[in-house]
């Protein structure tokens, strides 16, 4: 994506930042003519209000942005799109957020998905980099999130398993990572039976994407992402309304690729591994069926209670493989259940975790970088709901309640207790536009996961002999 920043300009217009509690004081300090102009423009000092400030020549001499009492990076998200085309700079004697966060908020607010538009949006305002911003870090975060948004928002006709693997290959080449892709019937030969079973009905072959980066001796961090490039529901076919936005069902895969991009750009001292089972859950004569019994990479058998609970099926093979390395932390991201959305809404990913320290690291990172999440329990009492009369486990209990928890408990069956593991059940989509977050695909929790990895690795380095 094209960033709105410039390094220098012979002339730039100031954007004054005024905290909402100080608005009335600030307004009284302005000239009578300026006060009249601001009031006539309808700006009342509410958080998010933006007003142009006129100069003596009738042209804009600057702007003022009203910030809430406790601003975040998102409060800067509309600057580059709301300001008129010119070059602007942040001008304030306060530092409500870090310059780097301000840059990230501004940059993410300019993301637009225009791949299929014959008429592109005109170039908007340009911004000087906020003074003191870590440009490389801000750029890496903006580009990683932008990449994920592009992948999620692209229609499934142009974002199948092969295209998702190509995106991973592009990322690997950019950072000198190694990429291995297992395709089609080779999944059976190399013991990924669940990935094959879910994806075999499509004319677009399923695959397991496996990216590795970093020094083998560094702490191991493994990321696993659900890559269902389109989900019909399989033979348990979704209704039209449920199928409408299923192009985003690979949002978990896009999210972990965004985290990987940030980790590699920051050159964190980790041995990174990213596993993405990429499939299309389709309907044909060889589709897997309700009540089929399918083996897994772990060796346990699964009775298919519902073919529309396919995400946990492909993830279980990848999680078992990821855990085999005994990583210091393993995180999976998935657009897994509607139950999580019912419980927490669309903006708040559900976090499940088998390790309290890892969970708190993730929650703290989410608060720090304004990338929220909410922890739900891995309640053992619901494990009985996954029991099968004919196999080791059933993938979809026939009950209407606790669906996010039972899905997480299913995944936990494939993760040893000694591997710190976190599971994110997310929407991966902005239903409505908000500052910094245009409508479309979203890499929810990606910045929080990256920040948590940084924190945990810093702890390891601090305690190393």
C-alpha positions as CSV (number, residue, x, y, z in Angstrom):
1,X,0.0,0.0,0.0
2,X,1.1,3.6,-0.7
3,X,2.0,5.4,2.5
4,X,0.9,9.1,2.9
5,X,4.2,10.2,4.5
6,X,6.9,12.5,3.3
7,X,10.3,13.0,4.9
8,X,10.5,16.8,4.4
9,X,8.6,19.6,2.8
10,X,9.5,23.3,2.1
11,X,6.1,24.2,3.6
12,X,3.6,22.3,5.6
13,X,0.4,23.1,7.5
14,X,0.1,22.4,11.2
15,X,-2.5,20.1,12.7
16,X,-3.0,21.2,16.3
17,X,-4.0,18.5,18.7
18,X,-6.3,19.5,21.5
19,X,-7.5,17.2,24.2
20,X,-11.3,17.3,24.7
21,X,-11.0,18.4,28.3
22,X,-9.0,21.4,27.3
23,X,-11.1,22.4,24.3
24,X,-13.0,25.3,25.8
25,X,-9.7,26.8,27.2
26,X,-8.1,26.4,23.8
27,X,-11.0,28.0,22.0
28,X,-11.0,31.0,24.3
29,X,-7.3,31.5,23.4
30,X,-8.2,31.9,19.7
31,X,-9.0,35.2,17.9
32,X,-12.6,36.2,17.7
33,X,-12.6,35.6,13.9
34,X,-11.2,32.1,14.4
35,X,-13.7,31.2,17.1
36,X,-16.5,32.3,14.8
37,X,-15.2,30.3,11.9
38,X,-14.8,27.1,14.1
39,X,-18.4,27.5,15.5
40,X,-19.8,28.1,12.1
41,X,-18.1,24.9,10.8
42,X,-20.1,22.9,13.3
43,X,-17.2,21.8,15.4
44,X,-18.3,21.6,19.0
45,X,-15.2,20.1,20.6
46,X,-16.3,16.5,20.5
47,X,-13.6,13.8,20.3
48,X,-12.8,13.2,16.6
49,X,-13.9,16.7,15.4
50,X,-11.6,18.1,12.8
51,X,-11.7,21.7,11.6
52,X,-9.7,23.7,9.1
53,X,-8.3,27.0,10.4
54,X,-8.4,29.9,7.9
55,X,-5.5,32.2,7.2
56,X,-5.7,35.9,6.3
57,X,-5.5,35.1,2.6
58,X,-8.7,32.9,2.8
59,X,-6.7,29.7,2.4
60,X,-6.3,27.0,5.0
61,X,-3.6,28.0,7.5
62,X,-3.8,24.7,9.5
63,X,-6.3,22.4,11.2
64,X,-7.3,21.4,14.7
65,X,-8.1,17.8,15.8
66,X,-10.0,17.2,19.0
67,X,-8.7,14.1,20.8
68,X,-10.4,12.2,23.7
69,X,-9.0,12.5,27.1
70,X,-7.2,9.2,26.7
71,X,-6.4,9.0,23.0
72,X,-5.1,6.0,21.0
73,X,-3.5,5.6,17.7
74,X,-6.9,5.2,16.1
75,X,-7.8,8.8,16.9
76,X,-5.3,9.8,14.2
77,X,-6.7,7.4,11.6
78,X,-8.8,9.8,9.6
79,X,-6.3,12.6,9.3
80,X,-4.8,11.7,5.9
81,X,-8.3,11.1,4.4
82,X,-10.2,14.0,5.9
83,X,-7.7,16.7,5.4
84,X,-7.6,18.4,1.9
85,X,-4.8,17.6,-0.5
86,X,-1.7,19.4,0.9
87,X,1.2,18.6,3.1
88,X,0.5,18.6,6.8
89,X,2.4,18.1,10.1
90,X,1.4,17.3,13.6
91,X,1.9,20.3,15.9
92,X,1.4,19.9,19.6
93,X,3.2,20.6,22.8
94,X,1.8,17.4,24.2
95,X,2.5,13.8,23.3
96,X,-0.8,11.9,23.8
97,X,0.5,8.9,21.9
98,X,3.9,7.9,20.7
99,X,5.0,9.4,17.4
100,X,5.3,5.9,16.0
101,X,1.8,5.0,17.1
102,X,0.5,8.2,15.6
103,X,2.2,7.3,12.3
104,X,0.7,3.8,12.4
105,X,-2.8,5.2,13.0
106,X,-2.5,7.7,10.1
107,X,-1.1,5.1,7.7
108,X,-3.7,2.4,8.4
109,X,-6.4,5.0,7.9
110,X,-5.3,5.4,4.3
111,X,-5.8,1.7,3.3
112,X,-8.2,1.2,0.5
113,X,-9.1,-1.9,-1.5
114,X,-9.2,-0.7,-5.1
115,X,-7.9,-3.7,-7.1
116,X,-11.1,-4.0,-9.1
117,X,-11.9,-0.3,-9.5
118,X,-11.3,1.3,-12.9
119,X,-11.2,4.7,-11.2
120,X,-8.8,5.0,-8.4
121,X,-9.3,7.4,-5.5
122,X,-7.4,10.7,-6.0
123,X,-4.3,11.2,-3.9
124,X,-5.2,12.8,-0.6
125,X,-3.3,14.7,2.0
126,X,0.4,14.1,2.6
127,X,1.8,14.0,6.2
128,X,5.3,14.7,7.4
129,X,6.5,11.8,9.5
130,X,5.7,12.6,13.2
131,X,8.9,13.9,14.8
132,X,10.6,11.1,16.6
133,X,8.7,8.3,14.9
134,X,10.5,5.0,14.3
135,X,9.8,5.1,10.5
136,X,11.0,1.6,9.8
137,X,8.8,0.1,12.5
138,X,5.8,2.1,11.6
139,X,6.2,1.2,7.9
140,X,6.6,-2.5,8.7
141,X,3.4,-2.5,10.8
142,X,1.4,-0.5,8.3
143,X,2.5,-2.7,5.3
144,X,1.9,-6.0,7.2
145,X,-1.6,-5.0,8.2
146,X,-2.3,-3.7,4.8
147,X,-1.1,-6.9,3.2
148,X,-3.5,-8.9,5.5
149,X,-6.4,-6.6,4.7
150,X,-5.7,-7.0,1.0
151,X,-5.6,-10.8,1.2
152,X,-8.8,-11.1,3.2
153,X,-10.7,-8.7,1.1
154,X,-9.7,-10.2,-2.3
155,X,-12.6,-12.3,-3.7
156,X,-12.1,-16.1,-3.5
157,X,-12.0,-16.3,-7.3
158,X,-8.6,-14.7,-7.0
159,X,-7.6,-15.9,-3.6
160,X,-7.6,-19.7,-3.5
161,X,-5.1,-22.0,-1.8
162,X,-2.6,-21.5,-4.6
163,X,-2.8,-17.7,-4.4
164,X,-2.5,-17.8,-0.6
165,X,0.6,-19.9,-1.0
166,X,2.0,-17.4,-3.5
167,X,1.5,-14.6,-1.0
168,X,3.4,-16.6,1.5
169,X,6.2,-17.2,-1.1
170,X,6.4,-13.4,-1.8
171,X,6.7,-12.8,1.9
172,X,9.4,-15.5,2.3
173,X,11.5,-14.1,-0.5
174,X,11.3,-10.6,0.9
175,X,12.8,-11.7,4.2
176,X,15.0,-14.6,3.2
177,X,12.7,-17.2,4.8
178,X,12.4,-20.8,3.6
179,X,9.0,-22.0,2.2
180,X,7.8,-25.5,1.8
181,X,4.3,-26.3,0.3
182,X,2.7,-29.7,0.3
183,X,0.0,-30.0,-2.3
184,X,-2.9,-32.3,-3.1
185,X,-2.5,-36.0,-2.7
186,X,1.0,-35.5,-1.2
187,X,-0.8,-34.3,1.9
188,X,-2.0,-37.9,2.4
189,X,1.5,-39.3,1.7
190,X,3.1,-36.9,4.2
191,X,0.4,-37.5,6.8
192,X,-1.9,-34.5,6.8
193,X,-5.1,-36.4,6.3
194,X,-7.5,-33.8,7.7
195,X,-6.2,-31.0,5.4
196,X,-6.6,-33.3,2.4
197,X,-10.1,-34.5,3.5
198,X,-11.5,-31.0,3.9
199,X,-10.0,-29.7,0.7
200,X,-10.2,-32.6,-1.7
201,X,-13.7,-31.7,-3.1
202,X,-12.5,-28.5,-4.7
203,X,-10.9,-28.3,-8.1
204,X,-8.3,-26.1,-6.4
205,X,-6.0,-28.5,-4.6
206,X,-5.5,-28.1,-0.8
207,X,-2.1,-27.5,0.5
208,X,0.0,-27.1,3.7
209,X,2.1,-23.9,3.7
210,X,5.2,-24.1,5.9
211,X,7.4,-21.0,6.3
212,X,10.5,-21.0,8.5
213,X,12.9,-18.1,9.3
214,X,15.6,-17.3,11.8
215,X,18.5,-19.1,13.5
216,X,17.8,-22.6,14.6
217,X,19.2,-22.0,18.0
218,X,16.9,-19.1,18.9
219,X,13.6,-19.4,20.8
220,X,11.0,-21.1,18.7
221,X,7.8,-19.3,18.0
222,X,5.1,-21.0,15.9
223,X,2.1,-19.4,14.2
224,X,-0.8,-21.4,12.8
225,X,-3.5,-19.8,10.6
226,X,-6.8,-21.1,9.3
227,X,-6.7,-20.8,5.5
228,X,-10.2,-21.7,4.3
229,X,-10.2,-19.6,1.2
230,X,-13.9,-20.2,0.7
231,X,-16.3,-22.1,2.8
232,X,-19.6,-23.4,1.3
233,X,-20.1,-25.5,4.5
234,X,-19.5,-28.6,2.5
235,X,-22.3,-31.1,2.4
236,X,-23.8,-29.4,5.5
237,X,-24.3,-26.5,3.1
238,X,-24.5,-23.0,4.4
239,X,-27.5,-20.8,3.4
240,X,-26.8,-18.0,1.0
241,X,-26.6,-15.4,3.7
242,X,-24.1,-17.5,5.7
243,X,-22.0,-18.0,2.6
244,X,-22.0,-14.4,1.5
245,X,-18.7,-13.2,3.1
246,X,-16.9,-16.5,3.3
247,X,-14.0,-15.1,1.3
248,X,-12.8,-13.9,4.7
249,X,-12.6,-17.4,6.1
250,X,-8.8,-17.4,5.5
251,X,-8.5,-14.3,7.8
252,X,-6.6,-16.3,10.4
253,X,-4.0,-17.2,7.8
254,X,-3.7,-13.6,6.7
255,X,-3.3,-12.5,10.3
256,X,-0.4,-14.9,11.1
257,X,1.3,-13.8,7.8
258,X,1.0,-10.2,9.0
259,X,2.6,-11.1,12.4
260,X,5.3,-13.0,10.6
261,X,6.0,-10.0,8.4
262,X,6.4,-7.8,11.5
263,X,8.6,-10.3,13.3
264,X,10.9,-10.7,10.3
265,X,11.0,-6.9,9.6
266,X,12.0,-6.3,13.2
267,X,14.6,-9.1,12.9
268,X,13.6,-10.5,16.3
269,X,15.9,-13.2,17.5
270,X,13.5,-16.1,17.1
271,X,13.2,-19.3,15.1
272,X,9.9,-18.5,13.4
273,X,7.6,-21.1,11.9
274,X,4.3,-20.4,10.2
275,X,1.9,-23.2,9.3
276,X,-1.1,-22.5,7.1
277,X,-3.4,-25.3,6.0
278,X,-5.0,-23.8,2.9
279,X,-8.2,-25.3,1.5
280,X,-11.5,-24.6,-0.2
281,X,-14.4,-26.4,1.5
282,X,-16.5,-27.3,-1.5
283,X,-19.2,-29.8,-2.6
284,X,-18.6,-32.6,-5.1
285,X,-18.9,-36.3,-5.3
286,X,-15.7,-36.9,-3.3
287,X,-16.5,-34.4,-0.5
288,X,-16.2,-35.7,3.1
289,X,-19.5,-36.5,4.6
290,X,-21.3,-36.1,7.9
291,X,-20.5,-39.0,10.2
292,X,-17.4,-40.0,8.2
293,X,-14.5,-41.0,10.5
294,X,-11.2,-39.4,9.4
295,X,-7.8,-40.0,10.9
296,X,-5.5,-37.1,11.9
297,X,-1.8,-36.4,11.9
298,X,-1.8,-37.1,15.6
299,X,-3.2,-40.6,15.0
300,X,-6.6,-40.1,16.7
301,X,-9.8,-40.5,14.7
302,X,-12.5,-37.8,14.3
303,X,-16.2,-38.4,13.6
304,X,-17.5,-35.6,11.4
305,X,-20.5,-34.2,13.3
306,X,-20.7,-31.3,10.8
307,X,-18.8,-30.6,7.6
308,X,-19.2,-26.9,8.3
309,X,-16.9,-27.2,11.3
310,X,-14.0,-27.6,8.9
311,X,-11.7,-25.0,10.3
312,X,-10.8,-27.0,13.4
313,X,-10.2,-30.1,11.3
314,X,-7.5,-28.5,9.2
315,X,-6.0,-26.7,12.2
316,X,-5.7,-29.9,14.2
317,X,-3.1,-31.4,11.8
318,X,-1.2,-28.1,11.6
319,X,-1.2,-27.7,15.4
320,X,0.0,-31.2,16.0
321,X,2.9,-30.6,13.6
322,X,3.7,-27.2,15.1
323,X,3.8,-28.6,18.6
324,X,6.3,-31.2,17.6
325,X,9.0,-28.6,17.6
326,X,8.3,-27.8,21.3
327,X,8.1,-24.0,20.6
328,X,8.4,-21.5,23.5
329,X,5.0,-20.3,22.3
330,X,2.4,-21.3,19.7
331,X,-0.4,-19.1,18.5
332,X,-3.2,-20.0,16.1
333,X,-5.7,-17.5,14.5
334,X,-8.9,-18.5,13.0
335,X,-12.3,-17.3,11.9
336,X,-13.6,-20.3,13.7
337,X,-17.1,-19.9,15.3
338,X,-20.2,-17.7,15.1
339,X,-20.5,-18.4,18.8
340,X,-17.5,-16.2,19.6
341,X,-19.1,-13.4,17.7
342,X,-22.4,-13.8,19.6
343,X,-20.5,-13.7,22.9
344,X,-18.1,-10.8,22.2
345,X,-19.3,-9.1,19.0
346,X,-17.3,-8.5,15.9
347,X,-14.6,-6.2,17.2
348,X,-13.3,-8.3,20.1
349,X,-11.5,-11.6,19.3
350,X,-11.9,-14.4,21.8
351,X,-8.6,-15.6,23.4
352,X,-8.2,-19.2,24.7
353,X,-5.0,-20.1,26.3
354,X,-3.5,-23.1,28.2
355,X,-0.8,-20.9,29.9
356,X,-1.7,-18.0,32.2
357,X,1.6,-16.3,31.7
358,X,1.2,-16.3,27.9
359,X,-2.4,-15.2,28.2
360,X,-1.5,-12.2,30.4
361,X,1.4,-11.3,28.0
362,X,-1.1,-11.2,25.1
363,X,-3.8,-9.3,27.1
364,X,-1.2,-6.8,28.3
365,X,0.1,-6.3,24.8
366,X,-3.4,-5.8,23.5
367,X,-4.0,-3.1,26.0
368,X,-0.6,-1.5,25.2
369,X,-1.1,-1.3,21.5
370,X,-4.9,-0.8,21.4
371,X,-5.5,-4.2,19.8
372,X,-8.1,-5.6,22.2
373,X,-9.2,-9.2,23.0
374,X,-11.1,-11.0,25.7
375,X,-10.1,-14.3,27.4
376,X,-12.6,-17.1,27.5
377,X,-12.2,-20.3,29.4
378,X,-11.0,-23.7,28.3
379,X,-13.7,-25.2,30.5
380,X,-13.0,-28.9,30.9
381,X,-16.6,-29.6,31.9
382,X,-17.6,-29.2,28.3
383,X,-15.1,-31.8,26.9
384,X,-17.6,-34.5,27.3
385,X,-19.7,-32.8,24.5
386,X,-17.0,-33.8,22.0
387,X,-17.3,-37.5,22.8
388,X,-18.1,-39.9,19.9
389,X,-19.6,-43.3,20.0
390,X,-17.6,-44.5,17.1
391,X,-14.4,-42.5,17.0
392,X,-11.9,-40.9,19.4
393,X,-13.6,-37.5,19.2
394,X,-16.4,-35.6,17.3
395,X,-15.6,-32.3,15.7
396,X,-19.0,-30.7,16.3
397,X,-21.2,-31.5,19.3
398,X,-24.9,-31.4,18.6
399,X,-25.7,-28.7,21.2
400,X,-26.5,-25.0,20.6
401,X,-24.4,-23.5,23.4
402,X,-20.8,-23.0,24.2
403,X,-19.7,-23.4,20.6
404,X,-16.5,-21.2,20.9
405,X,-15.4,-23.2,24.0
406,X,-16.0,-26.6,22.5
407,X,-14.1,-25.6,19.3
408,X,-11.2,-24.5,21.4
409,X,-11.3,-27.7,23.5
410,X,-11.2,-29.7,20.3
411,X,-8.0,-27.9,19.2
412,X,-6.5,-28.4,22.6
413,X,-6.6,-32.1,22.1
414,X,-3.8,-31.6,19.6
415,X,-1.6,-29.4,21.7
416,X,0.6,-31.0,24.5
417,X,0.2,-29.4,27.9
418,X,3.9,-28.4,27.9
419,X,3.6,-26.2,24.8
420,X,2.3,-22.7,25.7
421,X,-0.5,-22.2,23.3
422,X,-3.0,-19.4,22.5
423,X,-6.0,-19.7,20.2
424,X,-7.7,-16.6,18.7
425,X,-11.3,-16.9,17.4
426,X,-11.8,-13.7,15.4
427,X,-14.0,-12.0,12.9
428,X,-11.2,-10.7,10.7
429,X,-13.5,-8.1,9.2
430,X,-14.6,-4.5,9.8
431,X,-18.3,-4.4,9.2
432,X,-18.4,-0.6,9.3
433,X,-15.7,2.0,8.7
434,X,-14.0,3.6,11.8
435,X,-11.0,5.9,11.9
436,X,-8.0,3.9,10.9
437,X,-10.1,0.9,10.1
438,X,-11.9,1.1,6.8
439,X,-14.6,-1.4,6.0
440,X,-13.1,-4.7,4.8
441,X,-10.6,-7.3,6.0
442,X,-8.8,-6.8,9.3
443,X,-5.8,-8.5,10.9
444,X,-7.3,-8.5,14.4
445,X,-4.9,-9.1,17.3
446,X,-1.9,-9.1,14.9
447,X,-0.2,-6.1,16.5
448,X,-0.8,-7.5,20.0
449,X,0.7,-10.9,19.1
450,X,3.7,-9.2,17.7
451,X,4.1,-7.0,20.8
452,X,3.7,-10.1,23.0
453,X,6.4,-12.0,21.1
454,X,8.8,-9.0,21.5
455,X,8.1,-8.8,25.2
456,X,8.7,-12.6,25.8
457,X,11.8,-12.6,23.7
458,X,13.2,-9.6,25.6
459,X,12.6,-11.5,28.8
460,X,14.5,-14.5,27.5
461,X,17.4,-12.3,26.4
462,X,17.5,-10.6,29.8
463,X,17.8,-13.9,31.6
464,X,20.3,-15.5,29.2
465,X,23.8,-16.1,30.7
